[in-house]
Amino acid sequence: MDELQDVQLTEIKPLLNDKNAARNFQDFDCQEHDIETAFGVVHVTMRGTPKGNRPVILTYHDIGLNHKSCFNAFFNFEDMQEITHHFAVCHVDAPGQQEGAPPFPSGYQYPSMDELAEMLPAVLTHLNLKSFIGIGLGAGAYVLSRCALSHPDLVEGLVLINVDPCAKGWIDWAASKFSGWTTNIVDIVLAHHFGHEELQANLDLIQTYRLHIAQDINQDNLQLFLTSYNSRKDLEIERPVVGVNEMTAKTLKCPALLVVGDNSPAVEAVVECNSRLDPTKTTLLKPGKLTEAFKYFVQGMGYIPYVQLSHLSTESVPAASMTRLMRSRSHSSSSVGSGESSRSRSHASTHGEGSAGTPEGIDLQAAPQTMEVSC
């Protein structure tokens, strides 16, 4: 069960079916806020107290979830206490998606994805926060990416899980329209979270998700959030190339950790995003221990002097050693250098054999190319 807890975000499976789920979903040491912004009210839950000039960790969930079902099990996991000791956590619920949210009035215009991103600076201002390290899943990853592009001074780093940088294509739109005629919103959301094989094979987990989406989220509000996500624009990011467009390329300025599970429907989208980002600031993470990868990521930014390696020993390892992640394959298929389509490389980039889990090799922040790691 510990291993399941440790990789639950990687595989997009919050512990809804765990026997300790009630405790996993609890908010500890939290304050709730309903914050007025130019695009409506947003519900925010602050966990802990901001530590000096450090950024907070800001989370944004995916469709069919909220901060409790998406992130609380992760942050309540024992190995994450090292992070919550050093950082306050700011959970943002998309409008109308929080637990017990009332329905919107008739005719309510739900914010676009761009407007959801523009709510975040107002959240920081209201809470007197200067910057954040973001963790977003699916739609939430898109919102955080959009915010980082528009307000790079507010975002110090991003962990993007199952991110899709592209606008919803015509084929996707037609498929969703067709599915809307034959299935309900719960089935559409399940297809967003799970691959076809898992929908058929992991029936207990799917049923748990089905009940959560149908019973714990206001269905009309969920439909509005889903429609907003399906109407998203392309992020229009491009990989900077030295001597060509490094000064003009529109891309994320902060370090980014991209995460996708082998069986996720978002594999191709994440590989596409990886191909558009600065390879010196981007890491593509295969399924593994997300808690430790996140610690390395934050430590590489200079905020944690020691990282506890639960799978090696009970001793802490100093920053000088642990800013390095794992050995990178020097010819990773996720790296740039050839003109082949990133879409055609999707399986090679996410299903390849990983390297041994040794803290040697390429430095997270100084890597000359995007790398895959297996924690």
N, C-alpha and C positions, 0 to 999 in steps of 0.2 A: 504493500500500500504506500510505503514511503516513496518508492520509485514512481508510482503513478502520480502522487502529489507533486513530485519534483518536476515532472515534464508536462503537467497538465495544460499549461498555456501553449507549449510547443505543439501539442496535438489538438488544441482547442477543445479540451474536455474538462471544464471545471468539475469539482467533485460532487456533482448533484446526487450521485448514487452512493456516496460514502456513508458509512454508519455514523460518522461524526459530522455529517453535513451541517447540522444545526449550529455547531460550534464554528465550523469552517467559515460559515457565512456571516458570523456576528461581526459587528463593528466594535472595535476596542479603542478606548481613549479618543473618541470622535466627537466632532461638532458638525451639525448639519446647517447648511445655509441655502436659502433661496435668493439668488442674486439677479437683480434686474440688469439687463443689457439692452443695447439698441435693437436687438432682434428677439427679445422676449426673456422670460425668466428661465434660469438654469439652476438645477439642484446640484449642490456640491457638498461632499462630505470630507472634512479635514481630519486626518488621523495624526495625532501627535502635534508637536509645536515646532515651527520652523527653527532651524539651527543656525543662528548667526547669518552670515552672507551666503550660506549654501543654498543651491536651488532646491525646490521641493520635487518630489516625484509625482508627476501628474498622469493619471490614467484615464483612458477613454475606451469604452466597451464597444462591442459589435451589435448588430441588429439581433433582436430576440433575447438580449441579455441586458443586465444593468451592472453597476459596479459590484454589487454583492455577489451575484452569480458568476461574474466574469473574473474578478480579481481578489476577493476576500480570502478564498482558500489559499491562493498563492502567497499573499502577504501574511497570513496567519500561520503558514508553514514554519517550522522551527528554524530551518536554515536561513530564512529571510529575516530573522531577528537582528542579524548583523546590519542589514540595510535599514530596517526601521529604527534602529538605535541611532543611526547617523543622519537620517532624513525624515522629515515629515512627508506624509503622502496626501495628495489632493485628488480625490476621486470625483470625476465629473460624469453625471448622468445626462445623456441626451434628453432634451425636453420631452416630458411625458413618459419616460421609460423607467423612472425610479419606482421603487416598491410603493404601492398604494397610490400611484399617481391618478388624479381625477381625469376624466375625458376632457378633451379640448372642446370649446364651444363650436357650434355649427358655423362653418365658413372660415374657421381658423386657417391661416396660411402658415404652414410649417416652414421653418428656416431651411434654406438650401444648405448644401454641404459647405460652401464657402462662408455662409453666414454663421453656421455652427462653429467654424474655425475662428471667426471674428468675435465670437462671444468670449473666447479664452483670455484676451488681454484685459477685458473688463473684470473677469474673475480674479486675475492676478492683482489688479488695482484694488478691488474691493477687499481682498485678503491681505493687502500690503506685501505682496510677494514680488520678487524682482525677476525671477527666471525659473525654468523647470527643466527636468529630464523627463521626457514623455515615454509612456508605454501604451501603445494602442493596438487594438485587435480589429482586423477587418475594416469596417466603416470607421471605427475609432482611429485606426492607423492612418487612414486617409485624412481625417480631420486634423490630426496632429501634424501631418506632413504639410498640409495646406497652411496651417498656422506658422510653421517653421519657414516656409517660403515667403510669407507676407511679413513676418516679424522675426527675422533671424536673431535679433538681439535678445529675444525672450526665451529662446530654446537652446539649451546647452548640449543636448544629446537626445537621440530617439531610438527606442526599441520598437520596431514595426513588425507585427505578427500578421501574416496573411494579408499584406498590403497589396492593393491593386491601384497602380498609378494611372490607369487608363479610364477613359469615359466608357460608359456602357455601350458596347457596339450594337449595330443594327441586328445582328444575329442573336446576341444576348437579349436584346429588347424583344424581338419576336418570340424567342423561346419563353421569356417570362410572361409575355402576353398570353401565349398559348397555354402555359401551365396555369395561369390565373383562371382560365376558363374551366379547367378540369380538376384543380386542386385548391385547397385553402391556403391561407397565409402561413400556417404552421408548416405545411409541407414545403413551401417555397423557402422558408428560413432554414429548415433542416437541410435542404439541398445546398444551401449556401455554406453551411458549416461542415457537412460530411460528404465524402466521396460516395459514389454509387455502391461500391463493394461494402463499405462499412454500413451503409443504410440497410443493406440486405443481411449482413452478418452479425452486427452488434445490436441485436434487437432490444436488449434490456436497457442499454445506454440511450438508444434512440427513443424508447418509450419514456425514459426519465426526462429527456430534453423536451419531448412532445408535451408532456404534462406541465413542465415549467413554462414553456413558451405560451401555452394555451391558458394557463391558470394564473400565472404570476405577473404577466405583462398585459396592460390594457390593449386589446386587439385593435381598436381604432387608432390609438396612438402609435402602435407598432406599424400599422399600415402607412401612416404618414412618414415615419422615419425610414421605412423601406423604400417608399416612393422617392424620398429625397436622395437616398443613396443611389438608387437606380438612375437618377437624373444628374449624377455628378459629371463634372467636366474632367477632361484629361489634365493631369498636373502639369503637363508640358515641361517636364524636366529633361535635361540632356546631359550626357557625360562630358565633362570638360576635357579637352585634349590640348596638351602643351603645344604652344606655337600656333594653335588654330583658334580656339574659342575659350581659353581658360579664364579670360577676363569678362566675357559676355555670357557664358553658358548659365542658364537658369537651373540651379540644382541646390540640394541641401548643403548648407554651409557647416552644419554641425556633424559630429560623428554619428553614424547610424549602424545599428545592429538589426539585420533582417532575419526573421525567423519563419520557417515554414515546415510543417510535418510532411513526411513522405506521402501520406494518403490524403492530404488536404486538396480540395478542389482549387486552391489558390496557388499551386506550385508554379504554373506558367506565369501568372501575374507577378509573383515575387521575383522570379528570375528576370522578367522584363524590367522590373523596378531596379534590380541589381545592375542590369546592363546600362542603366541611365545615370547612375550615381557616381560620384568621385571615388575611384577605387582605393585611394589613399585614406579615405575616411569611412569606408563601408566594409562590414563583415557580414557574410551570409552564413547563418547558423543552421546546421542540420539538426534533426531531433537529438536531444541530449539533455543534460542537466541545465535547465534554464537558469536556476538560481545561481549556480556558480558562474555561468557565462555572464549573467547580469552583474555579478560582483566584479568580475574582471573588467567589464565594460566601464563601470563607474570608477573603478580604481584607476583605469587608464586615463581618466579625466582628472585624476589627482585628488579625489575626495576621500578615499579610504586607504590608509597606510598599510593595512594588513588585511589579507583575505583568509578566512577559515576554509580549509580544504577538507570537507567531511569524508571524501572518498580516499584520502591519503593518510591523514593522521589528525590528531586533535590539536596539533600545533599550528600557529598562524605563520603565514609566509609573507615576508616583507614585499613592499611595492616594487622594489627594484627587480625582483624575480617575477612577480605575477602580472606585470603589465603585458607580459607575453602570454598568449593563449596556448594554442596547440600547434604542432607542426603543420604547416600549410603545404598542400601539394603544389609544387612549383609550377605545374601546368594545369591548375584547376580549370575545369570547363566553365566555371562561372566568371573567369577573368576575361578582360577585354584584350584584344590583340588581333583577332581575326574578324572578318566581315560577316561571319555566318550569323544567321538569325538567332536571337536569344530564345525564341519560342522552340526552335528545333533542338536546343541544348537543354531543355527543361529536365528531362529524365536524367541525363548525365550529371547535371548540377546538383541533383537532390538525392539520387539513389546510389551514388558512387561509394566506394569503400572509404571509410574515414581513417584518419591518422590516429596513432596511439595517444592516449590522454596524458601527455607529458608537458610540463610548463616550459617548453623550449621552442625556439623558432622565431616566427615573425612577430614583431611588436604590433599590438592592436592599433596604435595610432600612427605608426610609421611604416606600415605595410605598403610595398610598392604596387600591390594589386589587391583587388578584392579576393578574399579567401573563404574557403569553407572550413568550418571547424566542427569537430564532434567531441562534445564534452562528456 
